[in-house]
Amino acid sequence: MSLLTGQFLVNGTVPGNVTVNGTVPGSMYTALMSNNIIQDPYYRRNDAAYKWISRDDWTYSRHFRGIL
């Protein structure tokens, strides 16, 4: 298993500094959907309602243990 796959924290700055659990591979959309922040972005006009997601900077972070 790669160290770059699995559980990460996904951080955004708007609205109100969103922080959710996410997985890699994945995206901020799948992380927000799995944490019930948004619904399906492809449903009806949700793409227009969720423009704030594409306007934000998203950071995936994770702590790694040292390998001896």
N, C-alpha and C positions, 0 to 999 in steps of 0.2 A: 504494500500500500504506500502510495506517495504521501509525503508530508504536506503536499499542497492540495489534498482533497480532504473532505470531511466537514466538520462543524467550524464555523467562523462567526464572529460578530460583524454585522453589517451596520455601518453608521452613516447617517445623512444629516444635513444641517437644517433642512426645512421640511415640513413645518415642525418647529419645536425640538430639534435635535433627535430624530428618530434613531433608535438602536434596537435591532432585532437579531435573532439567530438566523443564520443562513448556511447554506451548504455550497461547496465547490465540487463539481461544476454546478453552476446556477447563475442567477442574475438578481439584481435588486428587485425586479418584479416578482420572481418566484419567492424570494425571501419575504417580501411584504404580503404576498398572497397567503403563504403558509402561516404567517403570524396574524392573519385576519385584519390587516391594515387596509388592504384594498381588495376589490373583487377582480374578476377576470378583465384585464385591460382590453380585450378584443370584443367584449360584449357591448353591443349598441354604441353608446357615446362615451363609454368609460375612458377611451383614449384621450378625449378632450378634457375630461375631469382630472386625469392623472398626469397632465403635462408637467406638474411640479416635480415629478420624479426625474424626468429627463433634464430638468434645469438645475438639479442639485449635483454636488460632488459626493460620491459614495466611496466608502473605505471598507475593505474587508480586513479584519485583523484576527490574529490568533497567537497564542503563546506556544512556543516550542520548547520542549525539554532538551537539554544538552545530551549528546550521545557520547559516552566514554568508551 
